[in-house]
Amino acid sequence: MSPRPISDAATFEVYRNAVTGLADEMAITILRTAHSQIVASSMDFSAALCDASGRVIAQANTCPVHLGSIPEAMSAVLTAFGDSVRPGDVYLLNDPDLGGMHLPDIFAIAPVFTAGTAGQEPLGYSVTVVNHVDVGGWAAGSMAVQSTSIFAEGVQIPPSRLYDAGTLNETFLALVLRNVREPELLRGDLEAQLAACHAGGEGLKELAERHGPDGLAALNEELLAYSETLLRAALAEAPDGAYAFEDFIDDDGMGSPPIPFRVTVTITGDTLHVDFTGSSPQVASALNATESFTRSASYAAIQGALGSDIPANSGFYRPLTFTIPEASILNGRRPAARGARGLVAYRIIDTVLGALAPVFPDRVPAAGDGGPDSVAIGITGENGTTNVLWDILCGAWGARPDRDGVDGVSPLGANLANVPVEELEQSGHVRIDGYGYLPDTGGPGRWRGGLSTFRDMTVLAPAVSVQIRSDRRTHLPYGLQGGAQGTPSSNILNPGTPGERTLPAKVVQLLAAGERHRHVTAGGGGHGDPFTRDPDRVLRDVLDGKVTASGAIRDYGVVVTPDGAVDTAATRRRRATGPR
């Protein structure tokens, strides 16, 4: 590694912020112009800028588990079109075996040229990836866990030209739109991607005009070296050693036993190796991930533990190496289904962070909810039209080493948002009857885990299909340093009625008008001994409705009086007896 030039630190710092801001401008463009709720409200999309060789230079503050997969997508496009890239081209792909992740995530990649450079090497590439509301397949939303082959999941797009030197391939676009349930939503979200690619391209041209193409290339090299230097410095301060951890997904949605995720993280000097040997073989359902997606989730965990001030680009990846078994749940072999692979990313993050907890005890949190739960609602009208609603429900962070977990937010790796009630109800197909937190669901600890989130939905349409992907029902979010586990997720059909029953964590269920579904996310794990929690914090939780008075005694040894005060003497006596 060559040392980073420092002769003009001001120019470098201005460029670093400019190119990162440009990536964020791309993301804002998508957010403001997208049509579907999963993109415009839940923000399930990403944007980045790459250099001429496909290396990530800057990425937006969007979905981390997307972004680390961009180099693989770029490699697939350059392999297919590298010798014939022209101004005005736009390439699409979603095939997990050809640079993609799962079929709903469609990449749009546009080369950027300065004026008069046709036939020369581009300045770089604008890249966007959007989780589209539906790409076909047997289940609405195209992410059913119960899919057993990629051929059941939707339209597969190998690296393909959507625009050829500025001319739209209308036949190709029509073919894609014909194979999805919500063609106009896909078209609208795709146009948002193209607008973002254009914004990124125009901004990159302006930076090239300011610094010159050669100056731009030199600054990119410096930016990559800067990230690499910071990461190596952080690793060099950590103790050398091999650190192992194990976590589980409850099942594959088709009756399997628990699915193990095993990792050994080895730190040697200023390098880090992540070895997933011993993890589960690929499964029969759609939980399988790609190798690039596994690396991407690992990048997110490592950056979260080592510091967010390190720019996330291809330089960050250089000190990191991987062993990812072939034909495993982390590296599925075609024609494995991949639609529900998002859950795997969150368990990878939990597992890698668990391994890093002894190395960075002051930075690694307890496990959170295990990933946003997704509820895809498919409605087919009498005239044959189909609508798809997505309820992305984010639960809780695990407790951190110096503060409580956060309630109702997306976990590390996702950066998504809960869907507003009004957006779900405006379709007229469902009604939301309840939405909030559940007390006593955050894992007890010196620092409390985040609370479970619940959502109650009543079906108004004559019939709908509901596709649910959730987990952490039997293998609960872990606590750290004496903190307790979090609490389980649940799916309940028709709660409080004679017909009440518990649904599996991963299911496709048909519901009739008037039926009700309650979904509860898992609560986050705790950090530290619960009996060392400040009694005033426990009291505040009781007054806020986050912990019940009985929970305060049971979990924290804190006695709260009926008039809302801590009984100090009774608390001292209760804590002296220890946890029950």
LINWO-V741830 format. One record per backbone hydrogen bond with DSSP energy under -1.0 kcal/mol. CO is the residue of the C=O (numbers start at 0). NH is the residue of the N-H. If there is no record, write none. Layout:
BEGIN
[[CO & NH] [CO & NH]]
END
This chain:
BEGIN
[[7 & 11] [8 & 12] [9 & 13] [10 & 14] [11 & 15] [12 & 16] [13 & 17] [14 & 18] [15 & 19] [16 & 20] [17 & 21] [18 & 22] [19 & 23] [20 & 24] [21 & 25] [22 & 26] [23 & 27] [24 & 28] [25 & 29] [26 & 30] [27 & 31] [28 & 32] [29 & 33] [35 & 39] [36 & 40] [36 & 41] [37 & 43] [41 & 416] [42 & 44] [43 & 130] [45 & 128] [46 & 59] [47 & 126] [48 & 56] [48 & 57] [49 & 124] [50 & 53] [54 & 50] [55 & 313] [57 & 48] [59 & 61] [62 & 65] [62 & 66] [63 & 67] [65 & 68] [66 & 69] [68 & 72] [69 & 73] [70 & 74] [71 & 75] [72 & 76] [73 & 77] [74 & 78] [75 & 79] [76 & 80] [77 & 81] [80 & 83] [85 & 88] [87 & 165] [89 & 161] [89 & 162] [90 & 108] [91 & 159] [92 & 106] [94 & 97] [94 & 99] [101 & 104] [103 & 105] [103 & 131] [105 & 129] [106 & 92] [107 & 127] [108 & 90] [109 & 125] [111 & 122] [111 & 123] [113 & 116] [116 & 119] [123 & 111] [124 & 49] [125 & 109] [126 & 47] [127 & 107] [128 & 45] [129 & 105] [129 & 131] [134 & 154] [138 & 141] [143 & 146] [144 & 285] [148 & 151] [149 & 152] [151 & 137] [156 & 93] [156 & 94] [159 & 91] [161 & 168] [162 & 89] [163 & 166] [166 & 163] [167 & 169] [168 & 172] [169 & 173] [170 & 174] [171 & 175] [172 & 176] [173 & 177] [175 & 178] [176 & 179] [181 & 185] [182 & 186] [183 & 187] [184 & 188] [185 & 189] [186 & 190] [187 & 191] [188 & 192] [189 & 193] [190 & 194] [191 & 195] [192 & 196] [193 & 197] [194 & 198] [195 & 199] [196 & 200] [197 & 201] [198 & 202] [199 & 203] [200 & 204] [201 & 205] [202 & 206] [203 & 207] [204 & 208] [205 & 209] [206 & 210] [207 & 211] [211 & 215] [212 & 216] [213 & 217] [214 & 218] [215 & 219] [216 & 220] [217 & 221] [218 & 222] [219 & 223] [220 & 224] [221 & 225] [222 & 226] [223 & 227] [224 & 228] [225 & 229] [226 & 230] [227 & 231] [228 & 232] [229 & 233] [230 & 234] [231 & 235] [234 & 237] [240 & 266] [242 & 264] [244 & 262] [246 & 260] [248 & 258] [258 & 248] [259 & 279] [260 & 246] [262 & 244] [263 & 274] [264 & 242] [265 & 272] [266 & 240] [267 & 270] [270 & 267] [271 & 320] [272 & 265] [273 & 322] [274 & 263] [275 & 278] [279 & 328] [285 & 339] [288 & 331] [289 & 293] [290 & 294] [291 & 295] [292 & 296] [293 & 297] [294 & 298] [295 & 299] [296 & 300] [297 & 301] [298 & 302] [299 & 303] [300 & 304] [301 & 305] [302 & 306] [306 & 309] [310 & 312] [312 & 315] [316 & 319] [318 & 271] [320 & 273] [322 & 275] [326 & 281] [327 & 330] [328 & 288] [330 & 326] [332 & 335] [334 & 149] [337 & 340] [339 & 342] [340 & 344] [341 & 345] [342 & 346] [343 & 347] [344 & 348] [345 & 349] [346 & 350] [347 & 351] [348 & 352] [349 & 353] [350 & 354] [351 & 355] [352 & 356] [355 & 359] [359 & 362] [359 & 363] [366 & 524] [372 & 392] [373 & 468] [374 & 390] [375 & 466] [376 & 388] [377 & 464] [378 & 386] [380 & 383] [384 & 380] [386 & 378] [388 & 376] [390 & 374] [391 & 418] [392 & 372] [394 & 407] [395 & 368] [396 & 449] [398 & 365] [402 & 399] [405 & 396] [410 & 413] [410 & 414] [412 & 64] [419 & 423] [420 & 424] [421 & 425] [424 & 427] [428 & 459] [428 & 460] [430 & 457] [433 & 455] [435 & 453] [442 & 448] [443 & 483] [446 & 526] [447 & 404] [449 & 523] [451 & 437] [452 & 520] [453 & 435] [454 & 518] [455 & 432] [455 & 433] [456 & 516] [457 & 430] [458 & 513] [461 & 512] [463 & 510] [464 & 377] [465 & 508] [466 & 375] [467 & 506] [468 & 373] [471 & 488] [476 & 485] [477 & 366] [479 & 482] [479 & 527] [483 & 525] [486 & 522] [489 & 519] [490 & 502] [491 & 517] [492 & 500] [493 & 496] [496 & 499] [500 & 492] [506 & 467] [508 & 465] [510 & 463] [511 & 514] [514 & 458] [515 & 493] [516 & 456] [517 & 491] [518 & 454] [519 & 489] [523 & 442] [524 & 398] [525 & 479] [526 & 446] [528 & 531] [529 & 532] [533 & 536] [533 & 537] [534 & 538] [535 & 539] [536 & 540] [537 & 541] [538 & 542] [539 & 543] [540 & 545] [540 & 546] [541 & 544] [545 & 439] [547 & 551] [548 & 552] [549 & 553] [550 & 554] [551 & 555] [551 & 557] [552 & 556] [558 & 566] [560 & 563] [564 & 560] [565 & 567] [566 & 570] [567 & 571] [568 & 572] [569 & 573] [570 & 574] [571 & 575]]
END
